[in-house]
Amino acid sequence: MSNAAKRFIALLIAASIAFTSAAPVAAQQVATPSSCASGGLLFGFFNGVMNTQLMARTSLDIFRGIYGSTSPQGAPIRYEVFYNETEGFSDFVEVFEQRLNEHGGAIAGRFELFFSALQGGGPWWETIIEAAPALGDILDSFVAWLASIIPATLTKMMGSPSLLTTQAEHRTRLDNGSLEGRKMLLVAHSQGNLFLNSALQYASTRIPSTSIQGIHIAPASSVGNRPHVLADKDVVINALRLVGSVPGITDNIPPILERTPGLNGLKDAKGHGLLEIYLHPGHQTASKIHGHIMGAFSKLQAAPSQATSGFFTATMTWNGPGIVDLHVMEPSGTHVYFENARGQSGRMAFINKTGNTQDQYIANCDTTQLAEGKYSFSLANYGGAQGSSASVQIASNAEGVLGTRTVTMGPATLTTPSIKVLDVTVAKDPRTGRMTARIGNQI
C-alpha cells in the first residue's frame, strides 16, 4: 500500500476519533440529579459494513432527528452507537487505489472519491465523469468488486480477537442499561446485525425479554422471529444466499436508474445503504422500519432499576478467577476503591464479587459535587487473578461509550493498583457553564 493510501486511512481514523471524542463532549449538558436519573429508553444503533465511527454517528443522528428525545409513551430516549469495525478495511482502500492507478494517472490519488464509490455514485464522482466519461468504468468495476467481496467479508469476520473485544464492550453497555432499569431498543444495519445477534443472545440470560427488542435492517444472517427489513434489490445481502441463509425479502425498491438520492444526497447502486436505500422516505423500507420501531416503543417494559447512572461511569469487568479491583484517583487526591467507596466527586458500586463481575465508579451528576480536573483509573489484582483479562469502559450519561481498554492482570498486589488504564478529564466551559468529560488529559 502506498504512503498516500496509508495517509488516507490515518485521516479517516483521525476524523472518526475527533468526532467521537469532541462531539459527544460538546453535547454533554450541565449535569443535574435529574439528568442522570435511571430508567428511560436506550436506543442503540449497530452500524453497517465499512462504516467509520463518524458515519455510524451520522446514522444515529438521523434516528435521533426522527424520534426525538422522548418516546410516544413519555420515556426519555438515550441514543448510543454500538460501534463495530470492518476487518481488513485497509485492504478495501488498497484495491481502490489500484483502480485509481489503472487509468493513466488521471485520477490517481483521488481518495476523496472512496466513499462516493462505496455508494455507487455521488456529486464528486459525477463531476469526474462529466470531465472524463471514459473513466466511468472504474466506478462500475469497483462497485461490482465490492458487491462480490462484502458478502465474503461478512461470512468470515466473526471470531477474531478484535471482534471479541467489540462484543465484550457491547455486553458491558447492555449490563449497564439493564442495571439502570432502561428499556432497550437495538437497531442494526448490515454487518451490525451479526453483533446484534450476539448481543441479544447474551442479553437473553440477563435481561427480561420484555425489556429489550432488536430490529434488523438488511440482516447479514438469520434473525429468528425478530422484525427485519430486507430490500429485493439489495445485491450485498441477497448474494449471501449463495453461501448461507438470510431472512426473506420484505419490500421492493426502485431499479437503479429510477432511484433518487437518499437522506445523505447520495444514490446506492448496491441497494444496500442505510441512508440511501432503507431510510429513504420514498421507499417502502422506511415506513416498514418506522412501524417496527413504533411497535417496539409501545411494547417495551422497563426492568427494575438496580443502579443509577453518573455524569460519567467507569465500569470494570474481569473474566477469570480471583478478585480484580478498580481504583480511582479523583482530582482532589481522594483515593476511591472498595475500602474507601465514597469519594468527593463520585462513589464505587459493586455488582458481584466473583468472576465476570463489575466494579463501577459513578461520577456525581450534581455539578456542585463534581470536581474539575483529571480522574485516573487503575486496576489491582487483589489476589488470584493473574492472567485474567480485565476491561475498563468509560461512558458518558449523554453520549454513551467514550473509551474502553482491556489489559491482562499481573501478580497480586492486594490494595495497591499496578496497572493504569485510562484518564478522564472533566472541565467546565466558562462561556456556557456546561461540564464536559473526555478521555485523556486534553480538553
C-alpha positions in Angstrom: 0.0 0.0 0.0 1.3 3.4 -0.9 2.1 6.2 1.6 -0.9 8.1 0.1 -3.3 5.3 0.9 -1.8 4.9 4.4 -2.3 8.6 5.0 -5.9 8.4 3.7 -6.6 5.6 6.3 -4.9 7.7 9.0 -7.1 10.7 8.2 -10.2 8.6 8.3 -9.2 7.3 11.7 -8.4 10.8 12.9 -11.7 12.2 11.7 -13.6 9.4 13.5 -11.7 10.0 16.7 -12.2 13.7 16.5 -15.9 13.2 16.1 -16.4 10.7 18.8 -14.2 12.4 21.4 -15.0 16.1 20.7 -18.6 16.0 19.6 -20.1 14.0 22.5 -18.2 16.2 24.9 -19.8 19.3 23.4 -23.2 17.7 23.6 -22.8 16.8 27.3 -25.3 19.0 29.2 -24.8 20.7 32.6 -25.3 17.8 35.0 -28.2 17.8 37.4 -29.5 15.0 39.6 -32.5 14.6 37.2 -30.3 14.4 34.1 -28.8 11.1 35.4 -32.0 9.5 36.6 -32.3 5.8 35.9 -34.9 4.4 33.6 -36.0 5.7 30.2 -35.1 4.0 26.9 -31.8 3.2 25.3 -31.8 3.4 21.5 -28.7 1.6 20.4 -27.5 1.5 16.8 -25.2 -1.2 15.4 -23.5 0.2 12.2 -23.1 -1.5 8.9 -20.1 -2.8 6.9 -17.2 -0.3 6.2 -18.6 2.4 8.4 -16.2 4.7 10.2 -17.3 5.9 13.6 -18.2 9.3 12.0 -20.5 7.5 9.6 -22.1 5.5 12.4 -22.8 8.6 14.5 -24.2 10.3 11.5 -26.7 7.5 11.0 -27.5 7.6 14.7 -28.2 11.3 14.4 -30.7 10.6 11.7 -32.6 8.3 14.0 -32.3 11.0 16.8 -33.8 13.5 14.4 -36.7 11.2 13.5 -37.7 10.1 17.0 -36.6 13.0 19.2 -35.7 12.9 22.9 -38.9 11.3 24.2 -40.8 8.2 23.1 -44.6 8.4 22.4 -45.1 6.8 25.8 -43.1 9.6 27.5 -39.8 7.7 28.2 -36.7 9.8 27.7 -34.5 8.4 25.0 -30.8 8.0 25.2 -29.0 7.3 21.9 -25.8 5.3 21.6 -23.7 3.8 18.8 -22.7 0.2 19.4 -19.8 0.5 17.1 -18.2 -2.3 15.1 -15.3 -2.1 12.7 -15.0 -4.0 9.4 -11.9 -6.3 9.5 -9.5 -5.6 6.7 -10.7 -2.1 5.9 -7.2 -1.1 4.6 -7.5 -3.9 2.0 -10.5 -2.2 0.5 -8.6 1.1 0.3 -5.7 -0.7 -1.3 -7.9 -2.2 -4.0 -9.5 1.2 -4.6 -6.0 2.7 -5.0 -5.2 0.1 -7.6 -8.3 1.0 -9.5 -7.4 4.7 -9.5 -3.9 4.0 -10.8 -5.2 1.8 -13.7 -6.3 4.9 -15.7 -3.1 6.5 -16.7 -2.9 8.6 -13.5 -5.8 10.8 -14.5 -7.5 10.2 -11.1 -4.5 8.7 -9.2 -4.5 9.8 -5.6 -8.2 10.9 -5.6 -9.0 9.2 -2.3 -11.9 11.6 -1.7 -13.8 9.6 -4.2 -13.7 6.5 -2.0 -17.0 6.9 -0.2 -18.7 8.1 -3.4 -17.6 4.8 -5.0 -18.8 2.8 -2.0 -22.2 4.1 -2.5 -22.1 3.8 -6.3 -22.0 7.5 -7.1 -22.2 11.0 -5.7 -21.5 14.6 -6.6 -17.7 14.3 -6.7 -17.9 11.2 -8.9 -20.4 12.8 -11.2 -18.1 15.8 -11.7 -15.3 13.4 -12.6 -17.4 11.5 -15.1 -18.6 14.7 -16.8 -15.0 15.7 -17.3 -13.8 12.3 -18.5 -16.6 9.9 -19.4 -14.2 7.2 -20.3 -13.3 6.8 -16.6 -16.9 5.7 -15.7 -15.8 2.0 -15.8 -13.7 2.5 -12.7 -16.9 3.0 -10.7 -18.7 0.1 -12.3 -15.8 -2.2 -11.8 -15.2 -1.2 -8.2 -18.9 -1.4 -7.3 -19.1 -4.9 -8.9 -16.0 -6.0 -7.0 -17.4 -4.5 -3.8 -20.7 -6.3 -4.2 -18.9 -9.6 -4.6 -16.3 -9.2 -1.8 -18.6 -7.8 1.0 -20.6 -11.0 1.4 -17.4 -12.9 1.8 -16.2 -10.4 4.4 -19.5 -10.7 6.3 -19.3 -14.5 6.4 -15.8 -14.8 7.8 -15.5 -11.8 10.1 -16.8 -13.2 13.4 -14.3 -14.7 15.9 -11.2 -12.6 15.6 -9.7 -11.1 18.9 -10.6 -7.5 18.0 -14.2 -8.5 17.3 -14.5 -10.4 20.5 -13.3 -7.2 22.3 -16.1 -5.3 20.5 -18.7 -7.9 21.6 -17.4 -7.5 25.2 -17.8 -3.7 25.0 -21.4 -4.1 23.8 -22.2 -6.5 26.6 -21.0 -4.0 29.2 -23.3 -1.4 27.7 -26.2 -3.9 27.9 -25.4 -4.8 31.5 -25.3 -1.1 32.5 -28.5 -0.3 30.7 -30.2 -3.2 32.5 -28.9 -2.2 35.9 -30.2 1.3 35.3 -33.7 0.0 34.5 -33.7 1.1 30.9 -35.9 -0.3 28.1 -33.6 -1.1 25.2 -34.3 -0.8 21.5 -31.4 -2.1 19.4 -31.4 -1.4 15.7 -28.8 -2.8 13.3 -27.9 -2.4 9.7 -25.9 -4.8 7.5 -22.8 -6.1 9.4 -24.2 -4.7 12.6 -26.8 -7.5 12.6 -24.1 -10.0 13.4 -23.2 -8.1 16.5 -26.8 -7.5 17.4 -27.5 -11.3 17.3 -24.6 -11.8 19.6 -25.8 -9.0 21.9 -29.3 -10.4 22.1 -28.1 -13.9 22.7 -26.1 -12.5 25.7 -29.0 -10.4 26.9 -31.3 -13.4 26.9 -29.5 -14.7 30.0 -29.5 -11.4 31.9 -32.3 -9.0 30.7 -36.1 -9.7 30.8 -37.3 -10.4 27.2 -40.0 -7.7 27.7 -37.3 -5.1 28.3 -35.2 -5.5 25.1 -36.1 -5.6 21.4 -33.9 -6.0 18.3 -34.8 -4.7 14.8 -32.7 -5.9 11.8 -32.2 -3.8 8.7 -30.5 -5.6 5.7 -29.5 -8.5 8.0 -26.4 -10.5 7.0 -27.6 -13.6 9.0 -30.8 -15.2 10.3 -32.8 -13.2 12.8 -35.1 -15.8 14.3 -38.6 -14.3 14.9 -37.4 -10.8 15.3 -38.6 -7.9 13.0 -36.4 -7.4 9.9 -36.5 -5.4 6.7 -34.7 -6.5 3.5 -35.0 -4.9 0.1 -35.4 -7.1 -3.0 -32.5 -5.4 -4.9 -30.0 -5.4 -2.1 -27.3 -7.2 -4.0 -25.0 -7.4 -1.0 -27.3 -9.3 1.4 -29.1 -11.3 -1.3 -25.7 -12.5 -2.5 -25.2 -14.2 0.8 -27.9 -16.7 -0.1 -25.2 -18.5 -2.2 -23.2 -19.2 0.9 -25.7 -19.3 3.8 -29.1 -18.3 5.0 -30.6 -14.9 5.2 -34.2 -13.8 6.0 -36.8 -13.3 3.3 -37.3 -10.2 1.3 -39.8 -7.8 2.8 -40.0 -4.9 0.4 -39.3 -3.8 -3.1 -37.2 -0.8 -4.0 -36.9 1.0 -7.4 -34.4 -0.2 -10.1 -31.1 1.6 -10.2 -31.9 4.1 -12.9 -35.1 5.2 -11.1 -33.6 5.7 -7.6 -33.4 9.3 -6.2 -30.9 10.5 -3.7 -31.3 9.4 -0.1 -31.1 11.2 3.2 -27.4 12.0 2.6 -27.9 13.2 -1.0 -26.4 10.0 -2.5 -27.6 7.1 -4.5 -26.5 3.5 -3.9 -26.1 1.1 -6.9 -25.8 -1.8 -4.5 -29.3 -1.2 -3.0 -27.7 -1.7 0.5 -27.1 1.7 2.1 -29.0 2.7 5.3 -29.4 6.4 4.4 -29.5 6.0 0.6 -32.0 3.0 0.5 -33.5 1.8 3.7 -34.4 5.1 5.3 -35.2 6.8 2.0 -38.6 8.4 2.7 -39.8 7.4 -0.8 -39.1 3.7 -0.2 -41.4 1.1 1.4 -38.5 0.1 3.6 -38.5 3.4 5.5 -42.2 3.0 6.5 -41.6 -0.6 7.4 -38.7 0.3 9.7 -40.7 3.1 11.3 -43.6 0.7 12.0 -41.2 -1.8 13.7 -39.7 1.0 15.9 -43.0 2.5 16.9 -44.3 -1.0 17.7 -41.2 -1.6 19.9 -41.7 1.7 21.7 -45.2 0.6 22.7 -44.3 -3.0 23.8 -41.1 -2.5 25.8 -41.3 -2.6 29.5 -38.7 -1.3 31.9 -36.8 -3.7 34.1 -36.4 -2.9 37.9 -33.7 -0.4 38.4 -30.7 -1.6 40.4 -28.3 1.3 39.9 -28.1 4.9 38.8 -26.0 6.3 36.0 -23.5 9.1 36.6 -22.2 12.2 34.7 -19.8 9.6 33.6 -19.5 6.0 34.7 -16.4 3.7 34.7 -17.2 0.0 34.6 -14.6 -2.6 35.2 -15.2 -6.3 34.4 -12.9 -9.3 34.5 -13.3 -12.8 33.1 -11.4 -15.1 35.3 -10.8 -16.3 38.9 -9.6 -14.2 41.8 -10.5 -10.6 42.5 -9.7 -7.5 40.5 -10.4 -4.1 41.9 -11.0 -0.8 40.3 -9.1 2.2 41.8 -9.9 5.9 41.1 -7.8 8.9 42.0 -10.0 12.0 42.0 -8.8 15.5 41.2 -8.9 16.2 44.9 -6.4 13.5 45.6 -9.0 11.2 47.1 -8.3 7.5 46.5 -11.6 5.7 45.9 -11.8 1.9 45.9 -13.6 -0.8 47.9 -12.1 0.2 51.2 -13.0 3.9 50.6 -16.0 3.6 48.4 -17.2 7.2 48.6 -15.1 10.0 47.3 -15.7 13.7 47.0 -16.9 13.6 43.4 -18.2 10.0 43.0 -18.7 6.6 44.5 -18.0 2.9 43.9 -20.7 0.4 43.3 -20.1 -3.4 43.4 -22.3 -5.7 41.4 -20.8 -9.0 42.4 -17.6 -10.3 44.0 -16.9 -13.4 41.8 -15.6 -13.8 38.2 -17.2 -12.0 35.4 -18.3 -9.2 37.7 -18.4 -5.4 37.7 -17.0 -2.7 39.7 -18.3 0.8 38.9 -17.2 4.3 39.7 -20.2 6.6 39.3 -19.3 10.3 39.0 -21.8 12.7 40.7 -24.4 14.3 38.4 -24.7 17.3 40.7 -22.1 19.8 39.4 -21.7 21.3 42.8 -20.3 17.9 43.8 -18.3 17.2 40.7 -14.8 18.5 40.7 -13.0 19.6 37.6 -9.7 18.0 36.7 -8.2 14.6 36.0 -9.7 11.3 37.2 -7.2 8.4 36.9 -8.3 4.8 36.7 -6.1 1.9 37.7 -6.5 -1.8 38.4 -5.2 -4.1 41.2 -5.0 -7.8 41.3 -6.2 -8.2 44.9 -5.4 -11.9 44.7 -5.8 -15.0 42.4 -6.4 -13.0 39.2 -3.0 -13.2 37.5 -3.5 -13.8 33.8 -7.2 -12.8 33.9 -8.4 -10.2 31.3 -9.9 -7.1 32.8 -11.6 -4.2 30.9 -12.5 -0.7 31.9 -15.1 1.2 29.9 -15.9 4.9 30.4 -19.4 6.0 29.4 -21.0 9.5 29.4 -24.6 9.8 30.6 -25.4 11.8 27.5 -23.4 10.2 24.7 -22.5 6.6 25.7 -19.1 5.0 25.4 -16.1 7.4 25.5 -13.4 4.7 25.6 -12.5 1.2 26.6 -9.2 -0.5 27.5 -8.5 -4.2 28.1 -5.4 -5.5 30.0 -4.0 -8.7 31.3 -3.5 -8.8 35.1 -0.1 -9.4 36.6 0.8 -10.7 40.0 -1.3 -9.9 43.1 -0.6 -6.6 44.7 -3.5 -6.5 47.3 -4.8 -2.9 47.6 -2.0 -1.3 45.6 -3.0 -0.6 42.0 -0.5 -1.9 39.5 -1.9 -1.1 36.0 -3.0 2.4 35.0 -5.7 2.1 32.3 -7.5 5.4 31.5 -7.8 9.1 32.5 -10.9 11.2 32.3 -10.7 15.0 32.3 -13.7 17.0 33.5 -13.9 20.7 32.8 -16.5 23.5 32.7 -16.9 25.7 29.6 -16.6 29.3 31.1 -18.9 30.6 28.3 -21.8 28.1 28.6 -21.3 26.6 32.0 -21.5 23.1 30.5 -19.5 20.4 32.1 -17.5 18.1 29.7 -15.9 14.7 30.2 -13.2 13.5 27.8 -10.8 10.6 27.7 -7.2 11.8 28.2 -5.7 14.9 29.5 -6.7 17.4 26.8 -10.0 19.4 26.7 
